[in-house]
Amino acid sequence: VYSRKLENIEDIVATIKRVFGDDWTVHEFDSVNAGCPLNGKTCLGYYNCDLVQPTDTCTETKSLDKEIDLFNSISFLIAVHGATAMNLPWMPDDSTYVELFPPAFNEPCYSDYARRSPIEYYAFNEPNYTRYNAHLSHVDPKRCFADPSCRHTIKEWSVHISVDALEPLLREAKQKYFEKCAVPS
């Protein structure tokens, strides 16, 4: 399994906290059912391996209930384009999804899916092509996504998000959320 990693997650989390303030809790996770080491086994059902305790019971199968519970508690999901969007049905109707697209990769499959749901959808297209041009400019994204022998090239590539460009979109999404929910901002 390949997963796009956010290279500057600390900067992104700091930006989210600056936009939303201390009243909001930010949960950073790779996968709802991350494979975490525990007593020589790979245990599933954690969204962050730092939460694993030595006394935990190891579950070696995915937990749909934990996945549903986690996504049902999310007001704002901010994620790199990928299969995380398949969890949108578990999110509350008044929630928001911000999909982060790496440079040159804007595949509409999940955005179409999100727009058909009651969830507010925003797309952020990374404007800085410097890293892309240095490492992947030879790759045709449409062809590569369709070719299993090439697809890992894109999926393994870590993503850097320009937080100065992301911040205005997050502020817009927050404002619309508060207007929609009639919650004073």
Disulfide bonds with the S-S distance in Angstrom:
Cys36-Cys49 2.11
Cys43-Cys58 1.92
Cys144-Cys150 1.93
